[in-house]
């Protein structure tokens, strides 16, 4: 059986890991796709726009201001033209200047052929390495050059690549940003991997531990405890439940052992007494007088009662108890039950008082009577006599409460939690005449629970006890 459980959980564990891996791979794919999407759409287009704008501004400056000042005092300013030409080619702009007779004054393609060829080739190569489809079409404008009197004295050709082009520093910036995005990508993917490992471990580690303990529990070793703290609520709950289960099983096991001893003891004492009496009667030492037969009969009755209790308990344990509920007027119902016990109470000089509201409850009459009988007879039994027992019934918060309060010997605080356990008796020696089997309250609790209700107990030693039964209206 233990082996089966092990196998079962192993296959479950695998599926947890597999599920997590699928989940995290999915997250990773989404992350990579989002980064790619961001780079392709948002980043590249923003970067292109930035480069286009700055190229345009460069060109505008050249046309608006610089070109206008190359002809001064009826002369071409050759130094300025050359300086402008060299500056411009560094920004991807080629300049040629002609006079009005179409004679060339200066041309980047001739006067600085090496530099211009190299620069334009570099741009083209750079751009094609970034985007293979980049178009290296060259575009030229003709701009007229005027003197200070606004007379046209020549013209200039200004050319650059038609498509967006990056200069050296743009490429550097582009690459730097790309690198940052790449690093961010690597960091996020590694964090996902690390987080997924941590999460998987934090789930599968404790489950593994719980599994191991569950297996030893299944093998019958109940004293095991899972000593592991998990910050995952469900797993923490699972560990607590397993520990509680193991503790409960351990207690049940102890109770079961105790029960065997108890039953043997409970039955043995009256049986020995009956046998002793019968032996001496059979051997002729004693006359079988009526008195002696009555005494034997009492012992036999006691044995019968014990067996009866055991049978009831077994019936409740097997869960065959279906309730046959009906509506009952509580006042008559409770009083009819309690009247049978008044005689016992009077013998101990105890007065039973009733404070019962005129209410109805839907209960299984016979089984519920057992609850009241058990609690009421305990109230009389565990009582040194004199005083009162008050039976109350009232409705509160849509619940019906039945309280039975005595002024008996009380129950020590530390025992209160145990009295509903089967075969549990407080201080077995303290009331040896009236020993029960310790199942009355166990049965009562099962019956009340079956009615979706509960029993609470308040008690103070030597002052008395109060049992309150609560059931839904
Ligand atoms: P028992 O057959 O021993 O009466 P119960 O399950 O009815 O078994 O009760 C369990 C134990 O709880 C009793 O043995 C007794 O020690 C204690 N007990 C129950 N009711 C009272 C009470 N009203 N006053 C004092 N002790 C009580």
Boltz pocket constraint, residues with backbone or C-beta under 6 A from the ligand:
constraints:
  - pocket:
      binder: B
      contacts: [[A, 374], [A, 375], [A, 378], [A, 379], [A, 380], [A, 382], [A, 406], [A, 408], [A, 409], [A, 410], [A, 411], [A, 419], [A, 420], [A, 421], [A, 424], [A, 425], [A, 426], [A, 427], [A, 434], [A, 435], [A, 436], [A, 437], [A, 438], [A, 439], [A, 440], [A, 441], [A, 442], [A, 465]]
      max_distance: 6.0
